[in-house]
Amino acid sequence: MAACASITMMFGAFTSAFLVRQAAGNWLEFALPGIFTLSTVLIVASSITLHGAFIAFKKGAAPLYKGLLIATFALGLAFVVVQYEGWQAMKDLLGLPLGTNPSSDFVYLISMIHAAHVIGGVAALLVALIHAFTLTSGPTPTRKLRLELTLIYWHFVDILWVYLFVFMTLQS
């Protein structure tokens, strides 16, 4: 939980700096490429599938648990790929490569650092997948705790992205 608190503080500082720098001038207003909406849908869907996987795990429904865990992993990877496509769209469609304007640079910074945190979550999901397919024991307290911590972190990065997406959308 301390990690989530420190990550929250970091992104709070980024969004505060965004607002302060926006007020200083030389700020280009632009709408986020629509592909960022798709990435938002993907990460919200991944939170739903992981929550379902956790419920299935607790009930001992191994096939459903494994299937939803695979779906979550795929959706997490898809989120990162679609974020990359969003950065490409900013560069190619909007003519805003990194280093062009403070406004677009903040979008790159915020979304790239968030994507790095999602990649950390994807790594945790990979470990969960390995455990799901290699450990033969049922839902032990240790396995339940491990999956629950992954679930909490994943919901955290999901909610964080929704906040960041809404924040950046409203600021354009």
trRosetta pair geometry for C-beta under 8 A, 3 or more apart (Angstrom, degrees):
i j d omega theta_ij theta_ji phi_ij phi_ji
1 4 5.5 -49 -154 34 43 112
1 5 6.4 45 148 -21 69 102
1 152 7.9 -52 -83 149 76 143
2 5 5.5 -52 -150 35 36 114
2 6 6.4 32 154 -16 67 104
3 6 5.9 -56 -147 38 31 106
3 7 6.2 30 154 -18 66 107
3 153 7.8 -5 92 -111 126 107
4 7 5.7 -55 -145 39 31 111
4 8 6.2 37 153 -24 64 105
4 152 7.6 -81 -56 143 146 102
4 153 7.1 -144 -74 -112 106 65
4 156 5.0 -98 -126 -142 119 155
5 8 5.6 -52 -149 33 30 115
5 9 6.5 31 152 -18 63 103
6 9 5.6 -49 -149 35 35 113
6 10 6.4 39 151 -22 65 102
7 10 5.6 -51 -149 33 34 114
7 11 6.5 23 157 -9 66 105
7 117 6.5 93 -142 -116 139 147
7 156 7.5 88 76 150 139 125
7 160 7.2 -42 133 -103 116 156
8 11 6.2 -61 -147 43 28 101
8 12 6.0 35 152 -24 64 109
8 160 7.4 -129 -96 -103 70 112
9 12 5.4 -53 -144 36 31 117
9 13 6.4 34 154 -21 64 102
10 13 5.7 -54 -155 33 30 111
10 14 6.6 31 148 -19 64 103
10 113 7.7 -123 137 150 126 144
11 14 5.2 -44 -145 34 41 116
11 15 6.3 36 157 -15 68 101
11 110 7.2 86 -137 -143 89 93
11 113 7.8 -176 -87 100 87 124
11 114 7.4 61 -101 -79 127 97
11 160 6.3 128 18 -160 173 112
11 163 7.8 95 136 95 137 125
11 164 6.7 -81 -166 -78 129 112
12 15 6.1 -56 -145 39 29 104
12 16 6.2 31 153 -19 63 108
13 16 5.6 -55 -144 39 30 112
13 17 6.2 31 156 -19 65 107
14 17 5.8 -56 -147 38 28 110
14 18 6.3 39 150 -28 63 103
14 106 7.4 146 178 -158 92 92
14 109 6.8 -164 -145 118 123 113
14 110 5.3 143 151 -96 141 94
14 113 7.5 -165 -76 52 158 146
15 18 5.2 -42 -148 27 37 122
15 19 6.7 36 154 -17 63 100
15 110 7.5 73 -70 -112 72 136
15 164 7.5 -137 -75 -114 116 73
15 167 5.6 -53 -129 -180 127 156
16 19 5.9 -55 -154 35 33 108
16 20 6.4 29 151 -15 67 107
17 20 5.6 -54 -143 40 34 110
17 21 5.9 29 160 -15 68 110
17 106 7.6 -172 104 -120 95 117
18 21 6.2 -62 -145 42 22 105
18 22 6.1 28 154 -26 61 110
18 106 4.8 114 -110 -169 96 149
18 110 7.4 3 -66 -52 133 136
18 167 7.8 92 81 150 156 119
18 171 6.9 -31 148 -134 123 170
19 22 5.6 -51 -144 31 29 117
19 23 6.7 26 157 -18 61 105
19 171 7.8 -120 -88 -115 72 129
20 23 6.1 -61 -158 34 30 109
20 24 6.9 35 147 -30 62 106
21 24 5.4 -50 -154 21 40 120
21 27 7.3 136 131 -89 77 114
21 102 5.5 -132 158 159 129 139
21 106 7.0 172 70 -64 140 134
22 27 5.0 78 -143 -121 59 158
22 103 7.1 74 -103 -98 85 92
22 171 6.7 -107 -97 -168 159 118
24 27 7.5 117 64 -43 67 110
26 101 7.4 -160 154 -152 83 88
26 102 6.5 78 110 14 98 120
27 101 7.5 113 -143 168 33 112
27 102 6.4 -62 -104 72 69 107
27 103 5.0 100 -162 -58 74 115
28 96 7.5 -169 97 -108 145 124
28 100 7.9 -36 22 121 152 103
28 101 4.4 1 12 163 124 165
28 103 4.8 -143 57 36 71 136
28 104 6.8 -13 69 -24 120 95
29 103 6.9 -123 -80 -152 33 166
29 172 5.6 132 -170 -162 80 57
30 94 5.8 82 -178 -156 149 136
30 96 6.7 -148 37 -43 169 152
30 103 6.9 132 19 120 95 132
30 104 7.0 12 40 -75 135 96
30 172 5.8 -61 83 -148 35 116
31 169 7.8 29 -152 -140 73 68
31 172 5.0 134 -98 135 42 144
32 36 4.7 -47 153 33 125 147
32 37 8.0 136 104 -38 115 77
32 86 7.4 -4 -179 -162 96 117
32 107 7.0 177 -104 -140 96 139
32 165 7.7 -132 74 -152 174 73
32 168 5.9 75 -60 124 132 112
32 169 5.8 -70 14 -91 126 72
32 172 6.3 -156 -22 -24 74 156
33 36 5.9 114 74 -10 70 94
33 86 5.4 177 65 -144 119 72
33 89 3.7 84 -121 117 170 137
33 90 6.1 -120 -17 -60 121 65
33 93 6.3 101 -104 64 122 137
33 94 6.8 -121 -61 -29 99 119
34 37 5.4 -36 -171 18 61 116
34 38 7.3 62 138 -15 73 95
35 38 5.3 -43 -160 31 50 116
35 39 6.7 52 144 -20 70 97
35 82 5.9 -160 168 -176 99 89
35 85 5.2 -113 170 111 155 107
35 86 4.7 -159 92 -83 109 76
35 89 5.5 153 18 -11 130 153
36 39 5.4 -46 -149 33 41 113
36 40 6.6 48 149 -24 64 100
36 83 7.7 56 -113 -114 73 59
36 86 4.7 80 -68 -123 80 140
36 111 7.7 -84 -121 -113 117 143
36 165 6.3 172 153 -130 110 104
36 168 7.9 -74 158 88 160 132
37 40 5.5 -51 -155 31 35 115
37 41 6.7 36 148 -18 65 101
37 165 7.8 122 -96 -170 48 132
38 41 5.6 -51 -151 34 36 112
38 42 6.4 38 151 -21 66 105
38 82 5.4 -126 103 -164 107 144
39 42 5.5 -51 -149 35 35 116
39 43 6.4 28 157 -16 67 104
39 79 5.3 93 -158 -149 84 69
39 82 4.1 -178 -81 105 90 120
39 83 5.3 93 -125 -65 154 69
39 86 6.3 -56 -16 -33 139 134
39 161 7.7 -111 129 177 100 137
39 165 8.0 -174 84 -93 98 132
40 43 6.2 -57 -147 37 29 103
40 44 6.4 27 156 -15 64 108
40 161 6.5 -174 -114 134 72 109
40 162 6.4 99 -151 -101 105 66
40 165 5.0 60 -88 -108 127 174
41 44 6.0 -59 -147 40 29 109
41 45 6.1 30 155 -20 65 109
42 45 5.7 -57 -148 38 28 111
42 46 6.3 29 153 -22 64 106
42 75 5.3 180 -177 -168 84 87
42 78 5.1 -136 -153 103 142 109
42 79 4.5 -176 109 -80 124 79
42 82 6.1 142 5 23 153 149
43 46 5.4 -48 -146 33 36 115
43 47 6.7 41 152 -22 63 98
43 75 7.3 153 -94 149 31 104
43 76 7.7 68 -113 -107 72 56
43 79 4.8 74 -68 -112 88 141
43 118 7.3 -82 -112 -118 121 133
43 157 7.4 -108 -165 118 128 88
43 158 5.1 177 151 -121 101 78
43 161 5.3 18 93 68 165 154
43 162 7.8 -150 92 -50 120 80
44 47 5.8 -50 -155 29 35 113
44 48 6.8 35 148 -18 64 103
44 158 6.2 118 -94 -166 47 114
44 162 6.9 73 -75 -74 104 117
45 48 5.6 -55 -154 35 36 113
45 49 6.4 31 152 -16 69 105
45 75 5.5 -138 95 -142 101 148
46 49 5.7 -52 -143 39 34 108
46 50 6.2 32 157 -18 67 106
46 71 7.8 -170 -118 128 64 77
46 72 5.0 100 -160 -145 81 68
46 75 3.6 -172 -80 106 99 128
46 76 5.3 118 -146 -59 154 70
46 79 6.7 -65 -12 -34 146 129
46 154 7.1 -116 128 -179 102 119
46 158 7.0 -160 76 -91 94 119
47 50 5.9 -55 -144 39 29 108
47 51 6.3 32 155 -21 63 106
47 154 6.1 170 -107 134 73 99
47 155 5.5 95 -143 -104 116 64
47 158 4.2 28 -62 -91 132 169
48 51 5.8 -55 -149 35 28 111
48 52 6.5 29 152 -17 63 106
49 52 5.5 -54 -150 38 34 114
49 53 6.3 39 150 -24 66 103
49 68 4.8 -172 -179 -166 83 86
49 71 4.5 -120 -164 101 152 115
49 72 4.5 -167 100 -68 112 82
49 75 6.4 135 29 8 141 145
50 53 5.3 -47 -147 33 36 116
50 54 6.5 40 152 -22 64 100
50 68 7.1 162 -90 147 25 102
50 69 7.4 69 -115 -108 66 55
50 72 4.2 89 -67 -116 85 148
50 125 7.7 -89 -105 -107 121 113
50 150 7.5 -126 -168 123 129 97
50 151 5.7 173 143 -116 112 79
50 154 5.2 -20 89 105 171 157
50 155 7.8 -143 84 -53 127 77
51 54 5.7 -50 -152 32 33 113
51 55 6.6 33 150 -16 64 104
51 151 6.7 103 -92 -151 57 117
51 155 7.5 69 -68 -76 104 112
52 55 5.7 -54 -149 37 34 111
52 56 6.2 33 153 -17 67 107
52 64 7.5 -98 151 159 99 105
52 68 4.7 -137 96 -140 103 154
53 56 5.6 -56 -146 40 31 111
53 57 6.2 38 152 -26 65 104
53 64 7.7 -170 -114 132 54 73
53 65 5.2 90 -160 -150 72 58
53 68 3.6 -162 -71 99 87 115
53 69 4.6 115 -141 -60 148 72
53 71 8.0 -173 -56 50 117 97
53 72 6.2 -75 -11 -16 143 135
53 147 7.7 -129 120 -169 101 126
54 57 5.5 -49 -147 31 31 115
54 58 6.6 29 155 -17 63 103
54 147 5.8 164 -113 141 86 115
54 148 6.8 97 -143 -91 128 60
54 151 5.0 23 -68 -82 145 148
55 58 5.9 -55 -152 36 31 109
55 59 6.5 20 153 -10 64 110
56 59 5.8 -64 -147 44 32 106
56 61 4.2 -85 -162 70 86 109
56 62 7.8 167 150 -65 103 11
56 64 4.0 -139 -137 101 145 107
56 65 3.9 -164 108 -68 112 73
56 68 6.1 138 18 20 142 136
57 60 7.7 37 177 -69 30 26
57 61 7.7 -79 -56 51 21 70
57 65 4.4 106 -69 -127 68 134
57 139 5.5 128 158 -100 79 118
57 143 7.7 -139 178 132 126 107
57 144 7.1 163 128 -108 118 72
57 147 5.8 -49 97 122 172 171
58 139 5.9 129 -115 -158 34 164
58 144 6.7 73 -94 -125 82 113
60 138 5.8 -10 -118 -157 101 118
60 139 6.0 -112 -79 -4 71 115
61 64 4.3 -1 132 36 116 117
61 65 5.8 142 89 -25 70 92
62 65 5.5 -58 -139 39 29 115
62 66 6.1 25 165 -17 67 108
62 132 7.8 152 -157 -168 83 89
63 66 6.0 -57 -145 38 27 108
63 67 6.2 26 158 -17 64 110
64 67 5.8 -57 -144 39 29 111
64 68 6.1 23 161 -13 66 110
65 68 6.2 -62 -146 40 23 104
65 69 6.2 24 155 -21 62 111
65 132 6.6 -161 125 -138 103 122
66 69 5.6 -56 -145 36 29 114
66 70 6.4 32 155 -19 64 103
66 129 8.0 91 -146 -137 75 70
66 132 5.1 153 -104 158 83 129
66 133 6.8 94 -131 -71 123 82
67 70 5.8 -52 -151 34 31 111
67 71 6.4 31 151 -19 64 105
68 71 5.3 -49 -146 36 37 115
68 72 6.3 41 152 -23 66 102
69 72 5.7 -49 -147 33 31 113
69 73 6.5 34 152 -20 63 104
69 125 7.1 171 -172 -165 83 91
69 128 6.0 -139 -152 123 127 112
69 129 5.7 166 141 -90 119 76
69 132 5.5 165 65 -43 166 166
70 73 5.7 -54 -150 35 32 113
70 74 6.3 30 153 -17 66 107
70 129 6.9 92 -83 -119 63 118
71 74 5.8 -57 -148 39 30 110
71 75 6.2 29 154 -18 66 108
72 75 5.7 -56 -145 39 30 109
72 76 6.2 34 154 -22 64 105
72 125 6.0 -145 113 -138 106 136
72 154 7.5 2 -175 -158 127 157
73 76 5.7 -54 -150 33 28 113
73 77 6.6 26 153 -14 63 105
73 122 6.8 98 -146 -148 69 79
73 125 4.7 173 -94 140 84 129
73 126 6.8 104 -130 -74 125 59
73 129 5.9 13 -59 -56 150 136
74 77 5.8 -55 -150 39 31 109
74 78 6.2 34 151 -21 65 108
75 78 5.4 -52 -143 38 33 115
75 79 6.4 45 152 -29 64 98
76 79 5.6 -45 -153 24 31 115
76 80 7.0 27 152 -14 61 101
76 118 6.3 -176 -163 174 91 99
76 121 6.4 -138 -143 104 137 102
76 122 4.5 171 134 -93 132 94
76 125 5.9 156 16 15 160 160
76 154 7.8 -76 -90 -134 124 112
77 80 5.9 -55 -156 35 36 109
77 81 6.4 34 149 -17 68 107
77 122 6.2 103 -68 -134 69 139
78 81 5.6 -55 -146 39 35 112
78 82 6.0 31 157 -17 69 108
79 82 5.9 -60 -146 40 26 107
79 83 6.3 33 152 -24 63 104
79 115 7.9 -172 127 -122 92 83
79 118 6.0 -110 102 179 129 153
80 83 5.6 -49 -149 31 32 115
80 84 6.7 36 150 -19 62 101
80 115 5.5 110 -126 -160 80 103
80 118 5.9 -174 -72 102 95 125
80 119 6.2 78 -100 -74 143 85
80 122 7.1 -42 -25 -37 136 151
81 84 5.7 -53 -158 33 33 114
81 85 6.6 34 145 -18 65 103
82 85 5.2 -47 -148 35 40 116
82 86 6.5 49 147 -24 64 97
83 86 5.4 -49 -155 30 35 117
83 87 6.8 35 148 -18 64 99
83 111 5.9 -179 -160 167 111 111
83 112 7.9 150 154 -91 125 47
83 114 8.0 -156 -129 87 149 99
83 115 4.8 -177 112 -91 163 128
83 118 7.9 147 -17 44 152 150
84 87 5.7 -51 -153 33 36 110
84 88 6.5 37 148 -18 65 104
84 115 7.9 111 -52 -144 72 159
85 88 5.4 -51 -148 37 36 115
85 89 6.3 41 150 -23 66 102
86 89 5.5 -50 -146 34 32 113
86 90 6.6 37 152 -22 63 100
86 111 6.9 -100 96 171 134 159
87 90 5.6 -47 -151 30 35 114
87 91 6.5 30 150 -14 64 106
87 98 8.0 3 -166 -50 110 101
87 108 6.4 79 -124 -116 106 87
87 111 7.2 -173 -68 98 97 133
87 112 7.5 58 -82 -72 139 96
88 91 5.7 -60 -151 41 33 109
88 92 5.7 6 163 1 73 116
89 92 6.2 -60 -122 52 27 93
89 93 4.7 -12 -168 20 70 123
89 94 6.9 59 141 -5 68 97
90 93 7.3 -26 -74 52 11 86
90 94 5.1 -35 -152 42 45 125
90 96 4.8 -67 169 75 86 104
90 97 7.6 135 114 -90 88 30
90 104 6.1 148 180 -154 126 115
90 107 6.8 178 -111 101 154 135
90 108 7.3 -153 90 -70 160 91
91 94 7.5 40 0 54 9 81
91 95 7.6 27 -179 -121 33 15
91 96 6.5 -101 -90 74 36 51
91 97 4.4 52 -126 -90 95 72
91 98 7.6 -28 -85 -12 108 67
92 95 7.9 -11 165 -67 11 44
94 104 7.6 174 111 -107 134 134
95 100 7.6 143 135 -136 66 162
96 100 5.0 -141 -150 57 59 150
96 101 6.5 -59 -139 27 103 106
96 104 4.0 -156 172 -111 127 162
97 100 5.5 115 59 -38 59 114
98 104 7.5 -144 -104 124 38 104
98 105 6.4 88 -152 -110 65 75
98 108 5.1 107 -104 -124 96 173
99 105 6.7 79 -71 -89 26 113
100 104 5.6 9 63 56 106 138
100 105 7.4 -175 47 -48 61 89
101 104 5.0 78 62 17 91 99
101 105 6.7 -158 89 -10 42 92
102 105 5.4 -60 -141 40 32 116
102 106 6.4 37 160 -25 67 100
103 106 6.1 -53 -157 27 28 109
103 107 7.1 25 147 -15 60 103
104 107 5.4 -50 -154 34 43 114
104 108 6.4 44 149 -18 70 101
105 108 5.6 -50 -149 37 35 113
105 109 6.1 37 153 -21 67 107
106 109 5.6 -53 -142 38 32 113
106 110 6.0 26 162 -14 67 109
107 110 6.2 -56 -140 41 25 105
107 111 5.9 10 166 -5 63 116
107 168 5.9 99 -110 -147 92 138
108 111 6.4 -69 -140 46 20 99
108 112 5.7 15 167 -17 64 118
109 112 6.2 -61 -138 39 18 105
109 113 6.3 10 166 -11 60 111
110 113 6.4 -62 -147 39 23 103
110 114 6.3 21 156 -16 61 111
110 164 5.7 177 158 -157 122 126
110 168 6.9 -180 81 -67 149 128
111 114 5.6 -55 -145 40 32 113
111 115 6.2 37 154 -24 66 104
111 164 7.2 158 -83 142 66 137
111 168 8.0 -8 -54 -39 103 166
112 115 5.5 -49 -146 34 32 113
112 116 6.6 39 151 -24 62 99
113 116 5.5 -44 -153 28 37 116
113 117 6.9 37 148 -16 62 100
114 117 5.6 -55 -157 35 38 111
114 118 6.5 39 146 -20 68 102
114 157 7.1 139 -169 -160 84 93
114 160 6.6 -171 -132 122 112 114
114 161 5.8 125 174 -92 140 85
114 164 6.1 -117 -68 22 155 169
115 118 5.3 -50 -148 35 38 114
115 119 6.4 45 150 -24 66 99
116 119 5.6 -47 -151 30 34 115
116 120 6.9 40 147 -19 61 99
117 120 5.4 -45 -155 30 38 116
117 121 6.7 39 146 -16 63 101
117 157 5.3 -175 123 -114 111 122
117 160 7.6 -21 95 83 150 152
118 121 5.3 -52 -154 37 39 114
118 122 6.3 45 146 -24 68 100
118 157 5.4 156 -86 162 70 146
118 161 7.7 37 -67 -60 122 132
119 122 5.3 -45 -146 32 36 116
119 123 6.7 43 150 -22 62 98
120 123 5.6 -49 -154 30 33 114
120 124 6.8 33 147 -16 63 101
120 153 8.0 -94 113 164 102 136
121 124 5.4 -50 -151 35 39 112
121 125 6.4 42 148 -20 67 102
121 150 7.4 121 -153 -161 78 78
121 153 5.7 -172 -106 124 100 110
121 154 5.2 125 -162 -94 131 74
121 157 5.4 -114 -35 16 150 153
122 125 5.3 -49 -149 36 36 115
122 126 6.5 44 148 -26 64 99
123 126 5.5 -46 -151 28 34 116
123 127 6.9 36 149 -17 62 99
124 127 5.7 -49 -154 34 36 112
124 128 6.5 39 146 -19 65 104
124 150 4.7 179 145 -120 121 102
124 153 6.5 56 47 72 168 144
124 154 7.7 -141 81 -56 127 97
125 128 5.3 -51 -148 37 37 115
125 129 6.3 42 150 -22 67 101
125 150 6.6 134 -76 -173 58 131
125 154 7.5 77 -65 -84 107 130
126 129 5.5 -49 -149 33 33 113
126 130 6.5 35 151 -20 64 102
127 130 5.7 -51 -150 34 33 112
127 131 6.4 32 151 -16 64 105
127 146 8.0 -106 121 171 116 122
127 150 8.0 -160 70 -87 103 136
128 131 5.7 -55 -149 39 32 111
128 132 6.2 37 151 -27 65 106
128 146 7.2 172 -98 131 85 104
128 147 5.9 98 -129 -106 120 81
128 150 5.5 -44 -57 -19 135 178
129 132 5.4 -51 -145 32 32 115
129 133 6.4 7 164 -1 65 109
130 133 6.5 -72 -148 47 25 94
130 134 5.7 -9 168 7 66 124
131 134 6.4 -74 -126 50 22 91
131 135 5.0 -3 -169 1 69 123
131 143 6.6 173 161 -132 136 104
131 146 7.2 79 -5 106 176 146
132 135 7.4 -18 -78 39 10 93
135 143 6.9 -171 105 -97 158 135
137 140 5.4 11 134 -32 129 118
137 143 7.1 178 93 -23 107 143
139 143 6.0 -134 -146 84 46 118
139 144 5.4 63 179 -66 93 101
140 143 4.7 89 53 12 82 102
140 144 6.7 -145 91 -8 40 89
141 144 5.5 -55 -142 38 30 114
141 145 6.2 31 158 -21 65 105
142 145 5.9 -54 -148 35 29 110
142 146 6.4 30 153 -20 63 107
143 146 5.6 -53 -147 35 32 114
143 147 6.3 26 157 -13 66 107
144 147 6.1 -60 -148 41 28 105
144 148 6.0 30 154 -22 65 111
145 148 5.5 -55 -142 38 29 113
145 149 6.4 31 158 -20 65 103
146 149 6.1 -55 -152 33 27 109
146 150 6.7 26 150 -16 61 106
147 150 5.5 -53 -151 37 36 114
147 151 6.2 41 149 -23 67 105
148 151 5.4 -51 -147 35 33 116
148 152 6.4 36 153 -21 65 101
149 152 5.7 -47 -146 33 33 111
149 153 6.4 31 155 -15 64 105
150 153 5.9 -57 -149 39 30 109
150 154 6.1 29 154 -20 66 111
151 154 5.7 -57 -143 38 28 110
151 155 6.3 27 159 -16 65 105
152 155 6.0 -56 -148 38 28 108
152 156 6.3 33 151 -24 62 108
153 156 5.4 -56 -152 33 32 118
153 157 6.6 23 156 -13 68 101
154 157 6.1 -53 -146 37 32 102
154 158 6.3 37 151 -22 63 108
155 158 5.4 -56 -149 37 32 118
155 159 6.2 29 156 -16 68 105
156 159 6.1 -56 -146 38 27 105
156 160 6.1 29 154 -21 63 110
157 160 5.3 -51 -142 39 34 118
157 161 6.3 37 157 -22 65 102
158 161 6.0 -57 -152 33 27 107
158 162 6.6 25 152 -17 63 104
159 162 5.7 -52 -149 35 35 112
159 163 6.4 37 152 -19 65 104
160 163 5.7 -55 -153 36 31 113
160 164 6.3 27 153 -16 66 108
161 164 5.5 -55 -143 40 34 110
161 165 5.9 37 157 -22 69 106
162 165 5.8 -52 -143 37 28 112
162 166 6.3 25 158 -15 63 107
163 166 6.0 -61 -149 40 26 107
163 167 6.1 28 155 -21 64 111
164 167 5.5 -55 -144 38 29 115
164 168 6.1 21 161 -12 67 107
165 168 6.2 -58 -143 41 25 102
165 169 6.0 25 157 -19 63 112
166 169 5.7 -58 -143 39 28 112
166 170 6.1 23 161 -16 65 110
167 170 6.2 -64 -149 39 23 105
167 171 6.3 17 157 -17 62 113
168 171 5.7 -58 -144 37 32 111
168 172 6.8 35 158 -29 64 103
169 172 6.3 -57 -156 22 30 109
